[in-house]
Amino acid sequence: MTSTDSGLKSMRRLPARPERGLAGNIAYSVLGQLFYVLTQMVILAALARLRGAEAIGEFGLALAVVTPIFMMANMGVRTSQASDVAARFTFSEYGGLIVMLATTALVISLAVGCVLAPTSSAFAILAIMSGAKAFEAISNLSYGAFQQAGRMDRVAGSLLLRGILTASVFVSLLLAGADTGHAFLAQLFVWGGLAVCYDYPRACLISSGAWSWPSFQLRGMVRVLKETAPIGAGHFMNSFLVSLPRLFVERSLGLHALGLFTVVGYFQQTATLVVNGVSQALVNSFARFRRDQDGQNLRRASAILFSLAAGASCAAVVFVHFLGEEILGRAFGPDFRQAKDVLLLITLAVCMKFFATIPQSLMHADRRFTAYFWYQAASLLVCLVLLMLLVPPLGLVGAGYAVLAVAVFRLLVLLVATFHPARKSGTEATPVSLS
């Protein structure tokens, strides 16, 4: 064994057993995500009240372009870290790949923005969002290290700081008369400062006990890329599923309609982030159950989560049915009340995604990344066909029906994939049945 191999081996220490149980990690994850997205809703409400629906449309277009590109650049590293209970790769190896890919994604986003942005202000917002997403990639790398150690409280703390600081500075700049682009600089500077000065140093300490620079050794980056590429592509398609209706609405109905759809879609994104918070807490615990062949606890946790999903879904649908229109009008203005029917459809879609979180987390825990890729590819194709069929005759409501139908399709496919036995192949493990 060479000295280099010995050094790498010493750095690749196995992650400690989580200091907090599954319930505690889920609670921290959900609370952190919930508080963060509430601060994002404050930003959106301020933008709607002070700048109008078209400004939100420009913001929605920026998200539709930038988010899938950076989701691909993140290459599923966070999920891979969380499920990497055998410590196949070091934090530095994950870090080198993320820095290289985030830089590439920044360049690609700016190039695509030059083509798709309809106005100079829309391009300015897109450029600023691209820079912010590049820094967010560093934070996500750090969150992966926190997840791997079972410390979702540290993820929640970072999201708490990010949400409060971003919303405070953004709203203050808008009230002071700054234009929309300058207000969004708050997001760039806050996210950048937290990623570099707060998240990354803490992740270094929890993963290797000391500061560690990203490793740019080609061999290490290629090894990580080979394993995470399928889930990275799957996450890209999952993100593109959210962006595709926005792009379709903007091209078919204009920026004003996109503004209405973006507000409704942000409710979906809010709920989705909370659901993802549950999933992020589940992956590491499910992977440990899988490693320890602890089927009893796996089934018990899954049954409890399905029950919680059913209760939360019923409450959400009733709430939106009776109060959705009032909330849209009071928070964003009278013009947004017309999107109430779309909001109900989106809420139903989020409920389907909540149920799908359990089998999807199990798929990630089993590191069945290639299967995840194909399932997302099929969902994307279904979404595209439904948008083409439903948006022209039905407008925004047609986009809502398309989102709901895709969510139902994804849930059914995931359930089939979870219960269907699969042969062990490469890095993918045989799935554990929930039955």
N, C-alpha and C positions, 0 to 999 in steps of 0.2 A: 504493500500500500504506500503510495507516495505521500509526501507531507501535505500536498494540496488536498488529496482525498481525505487525509486525517483531519485537516482543518474543517473541511466541509461537513464531515461526519459529526464533529463536535458542535458545529453550529446547528445541525439538523436535529435538535433535540425534540423528543416527543412532546406534544402539547399536554399540559397537565389536565387531569380530570376537572371539569368545570367546578368553580367554587359555588355556583348557584344551580339549583335544579331546573328542570324544564319549565315548570310553572313560573318561576321567578324570571327566567330569561325571556319567556313569552311576554310577561307583564312589562318588563323594561323595554322590550323591542316595540310592542304595540304603543305604549305611552310615548316613547321617543318619536316614533313615526307620526303618531296622531298629533302631538304638539307641533311638530315640524310642519305638517301639511296645513294645520290651522293657521300658522303664521304665513304660509304661502297663500292661503285664501284671503288673508288680510291684504296682502300685496295685490291680489287680483281685484278685490273689491275697491281698493283705493284707485287702481288703474281705471276701472270701469266708471267710477264716480267722477274722477278728475279729467280723464282723457277720452272716454267713450268706447263703443264697441269695436271700432276700427283699430284702435291702439291695441286692444286685446287680440284682435285678429292678427296683427303683426307679431305679437308675442307668441300666439298659438302657432303661426307659421314657423317661427324660429325654433320652437320646441319640436315641431313635426320634422324639421330637417336635421337638427343637431342631435336630438336624443338617440335615434337609432344608430347613427354613425358612432357615437361614443359608447353606446351599448355594445356594439361590435368590438370597439377598441378595448373595452374592459375584458373581453374574451372569457367571460365567466370565471375570472380569477377568484372573485370573492366566494362564489359557490364552491369552487375547487378547494380553496383554503379551508372553508368550513367543514367540508367532508373529508379533508386530508388528515384523518386521525392517525395515520401511519407516518406522517411527516415525510412524504416523498420528496418535497421540494422545500427549500429555505425561503424565508421572507425576502431575502435579497434577490433570489432568482425570480420570484413573482414580481418584485418591484422593478427589476430591469425591463422585463417584458412590458409592464404597464406604462412606464415612462416613454418607451419607444413608440408604443401604439397610440398613446394619448397625443403625442406630438404629431404623428401621422394623421390622426383623426382631426386635429385642429386645422391642418392644411386642407384636408378634403372638405371639411365643413365650410370653410371660407370660399373654396372654389365652387361648391354647389350653391352656396348663397348668392354668389355673383350671377348665377343663371336664374334662380327661382325667385329671389326677392323682388317684389314689384315696385318698391320705392326705396329711396336712400335711407329713410328712417328704419324701414324693415330690415335692410342689410346691416345697419349699425347695431340693432338689437341682436340680430343673428350672430354678428361677430363677437359681441360682448358675451353672449350665452356660450359661444364656442370656447372662449377663454375660461369661463367659469366651469364648464364641464370638464376641461382639461385638469383643473385643480380638483374637481370632484372625483376624478379617477384616482388621485392620490389618497383622498379620504376613503374611498371604497376599498382600496388596497389595505388601508389601516383597519377598516371595519372587518375585513376578512380575517386579519390577525386576531382581533378582539373576539370574533365569532369562534375561531378555532380554539381559543382558550375558554370559551363559554362565558365571556364577559360582555353580555349585551348591555349592561349598565353603562359601559364606556361608550358604546355606540349611541345610546340614548343621550348621554351627556353632551356629546359632540353635536348631535342634531338639535338639542335644546339651544346651545350657544349659536349655532348657525342660523336657526330660525329667528331668534330674538334679534340678533344683530342685523341680519339682512332686512327684516321687516321694518325695524326702527329707522335705519338709515334711508331705505328706499322711500318710505312714506314721508319722512322729513324732507327729502329732496323734492318730491312732488309738491308738497305744500309750500316749499320755498320758491316754486316756479320753474324748477329745472325741467327740461324736456325729457321725454320718455327714455331716450338713449342714455343720457347722463344719469338718470335715476337708476338704471340697471347696472351702472358701474359699481353700485353698492354691492351687488351680488358678486361681481368679479373680485373685488378687493377683500370682502369678508371671507368668501370661500377659499381664496388663495392664502390668506393669512392663517386661517384655521388648519388648512391641509398641511402647510409646510411647518408651521410653528407649534401646532397643538397635536394633531392626529398622528402624523408620521413619527415624531419622537416617542410618543407613548406606545405606538405599535412596535417600534424597535425594542423597547424595554420588555414588553410582554412576550415578544416572539423569540428574542435571542439574548436578552439580558443587558444589552448595550447598544449604542448607536451603530447602525449598519447602513452603508451606502447601497443603492441598487446595484446589482451585478449585471454587467453588460456582456458577459461571456456568451458567445454565440451558441455554444453547445448547450448551456443551461437554458437559455431562452427558447431554443428549438425544442428541448425536452418538455418544457412547460406548455409551449404552444401546441405540440402534438396532442397532448392530453386534453387541453381545455378548448381547442378550436371548435369541436362540435357543440359544446354548450354555449360558447361565445356566439356562434352563428344562430343557435336557437334563441338566445336572449335578444339578438338583433331582430329576429323575425317577430318575437313577442313584442318588442318595442315598436316595430314597424306596423304591427297590428293596431296599435294605438294611434300612430301617426297617419296611417293610410286614410282613415275617414276624414281627418282634418285636411289633408292634401286634396282629397276628392271634393270636399265641400268648398274649399277655397277656389279651385279651378272651375267648379260647376255653378256655385252660388255667390262667390265674392267674399271680400274681407269682412263685411258686416255680418254675414251669415256665419262665417268662421268665428267671429267674436262671440256670437251666441253659443255656438257649438263648443268653443273652447271653455267657456264658463261651465257648461254642463259637463263637458269632458273632464274638467278639473275636479268635479265632485267624484267622478270615476277614478281619477288619478289619486285623489285623497284616500278613497276607500281602498284602492289597489295598493298604495304604499303601506297602509295599515295591514292589509292581508299579507303583503310581502314581508312585513315585520314578523308576522307569525311564522311564515315559511323560513325566514332566515334563522329564527330561533330553533326551528324544528330540524333543519338539515343536520347540524352537528349532533344533536341528541339521537336522531334516527340512525345516523352513521355509527354511533357508538352502540346502539341497540343491535345494529346489523353485525358489527364486529364481534360483539359478545354473544351473538345468537340468542338475544333476549326477546323472543317473540311475544311473550306474555305482556311485558310492559309496552311493547310496540302496539299491540292490539288494543290495550287499555287506553293508551294515549290517543290513538286514532278514533276510538269510539267517543271519547270525551270531546274531541275536537269536532267531530261530525255533529254532535249534539249542540255544541256552542254555535257552529255555523248555521244550523237550522234556526235557533232562537234569534240570533243576530239578524239573519236574513228576513225573517217575518217582521221583526221590529222596524227594520230599515224601510221595507216596502210600505208598511202602514204609515210610517212617519212621512215619507215622501208623497204618498198619495194625498194625504190631508193637508200637509204644510209646505210641500215643495214649491208651489207657485208663490206663496207668501214670502218664503225665504229668498227666492230669486228676486222678487220685486224690492224687498227691503234692503237686501245686501248689495245688489248691483244696479237697481233702477227699474222703472216700469217696463222699459223696452225688453227686458229679459224674461218677463212673465210668459211670453209666447213660447218659451222653450220648455214648459212644464211637462208636456207629453214625452219629449225626448229624455228629460231627466228621469222619469219613471222607468223608461226602457233601459237606460243606462244603469239604474239602480238594480234592476233585475239581472243585468249582465254581471254586475259586481258580485251579486249573491252567488251566481254560478261559479265565479272565480274563487270565491271563498271556499266553496265545497271542493274545488279542484286543487286547492293548496295542499291538502293532505296527500293525495296520490302523487302530486308533482314533487313535493318534498321528499317522499320516499324514493322516487326516481332519481333525484339528485343525490340522495344519501347513498344509493346503490351505485352512483357514478355511471349511470346509464345515459351518458351524454349524447351518444349518437342517436339513440331512440328519441330523446328529447328534441333533437334537431329535426328529425323527420316529422314528428308530431306538430312542431311549429310551422314547418313548411306547408303541411297540408292545411293548417288553420289559415295561413296567409292566403293561400289560393282560394279557399272558400270565401274569405272576407272580400277579396277583390271581385269575385263573381257577383256576390250579393250587393256590393256597392254599385256596380254597373247596372244591376237590374232594378234596384230600389230607390236610389237617390234621384234619378231623373224624374220619375213620376210622383214621388212622395216628398222630396226635399229633405229637410233636416230629420223628419220623422223616419224617412227611409234609411238614413244613416243610423238612427237609433235601432231600428229593427235588424239591420245588418250586424251591428255590434252584439246585440243580444243573441242572435242565431249563432254567431261564431263562438260566443261564450258557452252555449249549450253543447255545440259540437266538440269544443276542447275538453269539456268535462267528461263527456261520454268516451272520447278517445283515451283520455288519461285513465279512466276507470278500467277500460278494457286492457290497456297496457300494464296496469298494476296487477291485475288478476291473472293475466296471461303469462304462463311460464316462459322464460327466455333462457337460452343457453349461455353459459359463461363465455365471454369472448374479450380478449385483450384486457383492458382495465375495467371493463364493465362486469359487475357482479350479478349473480342471479337474483331477481327481485324477490322480496319478501311479501307474501300474500297478506292482505289485511283481514282475510277471512279466518 
